[in-house]
């Protein structure tokens, strides 16, 4: 696995850069957010990277920070989100803002990304909201951490509401006042609220 590249910028385009590393030119797909940190041609650059091997191609993706790469990998775990869509999401702003949008359930932020509709935006929020968080390290820079567990009973109840056809926002609203120790109790209270 190619996890890090350090070399000279040989080509700088809107969606990729070519880096000369020990005499070899690597074409690396990047987000607009990473591209903002790429220096002019001829200067040295370090990128965290991820290699995706397919039958017809080996594609390198580059990231300004480990946090951006971590979010890219989490986005790839969501059904209907491929590498191009994940890069488009990352082009939408700094990682902290994107994680904040996930935490806030801001589906509109993800729907604004080309290639993402309402269902995919809601799926991204539902699948990643409980998995990511921001943790401050000693240097003051944030890092994305995967949270353990499935969100407990509340997460299971939310998943149940989604399976019943409620949107992620509706599910959150229905569960906001629900009280119970098990997913079944929470789900029953949420459904009673929905019938009112």
C-alpha positions as CSV (number, residue, x, y, z in Angstrom):
1,X,0.0,0.0,0.0
2,X,1.3,3.5,-0.9
3,X,0.4,5.5,2.2
4,X,2.6,8.6,1.8
5,X,4.2,10.4,-1.1
6,X,6.9,13.1,-0.9
7,X,8.3,14.7,-4.0
8,X,8.3,17.6,-6.4
9,X,5.2,18.9,-8.0
10,X,5.5,18.2,-11.8
11,X,1.9,18.9,-12.9
12,X,-0.9,20.7,-11.1
13,X,-4.4,20.4,-12.5
14,X,-8.0,21.0,-11.2
15,X,-8.5,17.3,-10.2
16,X,-5.0,15.8,-9.9
17,X,-1.3,16.4,-9.5
18,X,1.7,14.6,-10.8
19,X,4.5,14.2,-8.2
20,X,8.1,13.2,-9.1
21,X,9.2,10.9,-6.3
22,X,12.7,9.4,-6.8
23,X,12.5,9.9,-10.6
24,X,9.0,8.3,-10.9
25,X,6.0,10.5,-11.7
26,X,2.8,9.5,-9.7
27,X,-0.5,10.9,-10.9
28,X,-2.6,11.5,-7.8
29,X,-6.3,12.4,-7.8
30,X,-7.0,15.1,-5.2
31,X,-10.0,17.1,-3.8
32,X,-10.3,20.8,-4.3
33,X,-9.6,21.2,-0.6
34,X,-6.2,19.4,-0.9
35,X,-5.4,21.3,-4.1
36,X,-5.6,24.5,-2.1
37,X,-2.5,23.3,-0.2
38,X,-0.5,22.1,-3.3
39,X,2.4,24.5,-4.0
40,X,3.4,25.7,-7.5
41,X,5.2,23.4,-9.9
42,X,8.8,22.7,-8.8
43,X,8.1,22.8,-5.1
44,X,8.2,19.9,-2.7
45,X,4.9,18.4,-1.6
46,X,3.9,15.6,0.9
47,X,0.5,13.9,0.5
48,X,-1.1,11.1,2.5
49,X,-2.4,8.6,0.0
50,X,-4.7,5.7,-0.7
51,X,-4.3,3.3,-3.6
52,X,-7.4,1.7,-5.1
53,X,-6.7,-1.4,-7.3
54,X,-9.3,-2.4,-9.8
55,X,-9.1,-4.9,-12.7
56,X,-8.5,-2.1,-15.2
57,X,-6.6,0.5,-13.2
58,X,-4.5,1.4,-10.2
59,X,-5.6,4.8,-8.9
60,X,-3.8,6.9,-6.3
61,X,-5.8,9.4,-4.2
62,X,-3.9,12.1,-2.3
63,X,-4.9,14.1,0.8
64,X,-3.4,17.1,2.6
65,X,-4.0,15.5,6.0
66,X,-4.6,12.1,7.5
67,X,-8.0,13.3,8.7
68,X,-9.1,13.9,5.1
69,X,-7.9,10.5,4.1
70,X,-9.8,8.9,7.0
71,X,-13.0,10.6,6.0
72,X,-12.5,9.5,2.4
73,X,-12.2,5.9,3.5
74,X,-15.3,6.3,5.7
75,X,-17.3,7.8,2.8
76,X,-16.2,4.8,0.6
77,X,-17.9,2.5,3.1
78,X,-21.3,4.1,2.3
79,X,-23.3,2.3,-0.3
80,X,-23.5,4.2,-3.6
81,X,-20.5,6.4,-2.8
82,X,-17.5,5.7,-5.0
83,X,-14.1,7.4,-5.0
84,X,-15.2,10.3,-7.4
85,X,-18.2,11.1,-5.3
86,X,-16.1,10.9,-2.1
87,X,-13.6,13.3,-3.5
88,X,-16.4,15.7,-4.5
89,X,-17.7,15.6,-0.9
90,X,-14.2,16.4,0.4
91,X,-14.0,19.3,-2.1
92,X,-16.9,20.9,-0.2
93,X,-14.8,22.3,2.6
94,X,-12.4,21.5,5.4
95,X,-12.8,18.2,7.2
96,X,-13.9,19.8,10.4
97,X,-16.8,21.5,8.6
98,X,-17.9,18.2,6.9
99,X,-17.8,16.3,10.2
100,X,-19.8,19.1,11.8
101,X,-22.4,18.8,9.0
102,X,-22.6,15.0,9.7
103,X,-23.1,15.7,13.4
104,X,-25.8,18.2,12.7
105,X,-27.6,16.0,10.2
106,X,-27.2,18.6,7.5
107,X,-28.3,16.6,4.5
108,X,-28.6,19.7,2.3
109,X,-24.8,20.2,2.6
110,X,-24.2,16.8,1.0
111,X,-27.1,17.1,-1.5
112,X,-25.2,20.1,-2.9
113,X,-22.4,17.8,-4.1
114,X,-22.8,16.7,-7.7
115,X,-23.8,13.1,-7.9
116,X,-25.5,13.0,-4.5
117,X,-29.3,12.9,-4.3
118,X,-31.5,13.1,-1.2
119,X,-31.4,9.4,-0.4
120,X,-27.6,9.2,-0.7
121,X,-27.1,12.3,1.4
122,X,-29.3,10.9,4.1
123,X,-27.5,7.5,3.9
124,X,-24.2,9.3,4.4
125,X,-25.5,11.0,7.5
126,X,-27.1,7.9,8.9
127,X,-24.1,5.6,8.3
128,X,-21.4,8.0,9.3
129,X,-22.9,10.2,12.0
130,X,-22.2,7.7,14.8
131,X,-18.9,6.6,13.3
132,X,-17.0,9.8,13.3
133,X,-16.2,12.4,15.8
134,X,-13.6,15.1,16.3
135,X,-11.0,14.6,19.0
136,X,-8.4,17.3,19.9
137,X,-4.8,16.0,20.1
138,X,-1.9,17.7,22.0
139,X,-1.0,19.9,19.0
140,X,-4.5,21.3,18.9
141,X,-5.3,19.8,15.5
142,X,-8.4,17.8,15.2
143,X,-8.4,14.1,14.2
144,X,-11.3,12.0,13.1
145,X,-11.9,9.0,15.2
146,X,-14.1,6.0,14.6
147,X,-16.5,5.6,17.4
148,X,-17.2,2.1,18.7
149,X,-20.6,0.5,18.7
150,X,-23.7,1.0,16.7
151,X,-25.2,3.9,18.7
152,X,-26.9,1.5,21.2
153,X,-30.6,1.3,21.5
154,X,-31.2,4.8,20.1
155,X,-29.1,4.0,17.0
156,X,-31.1,0.8,16.5
157,X,-34.4,2.6,16.9
158,X,-33.2,5.3,14.4
159,X,-32.3,2.5,11.9
160,X,-35.8,1.0,12.4
161,X,-37.5,4.3,11.6
162,X,-35.3,4.6,8.5
163,X,-36.3,1.1,7.4
164,X,-40.0,2.2,7.8
165,X,-39.4,5.0,5.3
166,X,-38.8,8.0,7.6
167,X,-36.0,10.4,6.6
168,X,-33.0,10.8,8.8
169,X,-34.2,14.2,10.0
170,X,-37.7,12.9,10.8
171,X,-36.2,9.9,12.6
172,X,-34.1,12.3,14.8
173,X,-37.1,14.5,15.6
174,X,-39.3,11.5,16.5
175,X,-36.6,10.1,18.8
176,X,-35.7,13.4,20.4
177,X,-38.4,13.1,23.1
178,X,-38.5,9.3,23.3
179,X,-37.4,7.7,26.5
180,X,-36.7,4.0,27.1
181,X,-34.0,1.4,27.8
182,X,-34.4,-0.7,24.7
183,X,-34.6,0.0,21.0
184,X,-38.2,-1.5,21.0
185,X,-39.4,1.0,23.7
186,X,-37.8,3.9,21.9
187,X,-39.3,2.8,18.5
188,X,-42.7,2.3,20.0
189,X,-42.7,5.8,21.6
190,X,-41.4,7.4,18.4
191,X,-44.2,5.7,16.4
192,X,-46.8,6.9,18.9
193,X,-45.5,10.4,18.5
194,X,-45.7,10.1,14.7
195,X,-49.4,9.1,14.8
196,X,-50.4,12.3,16.7
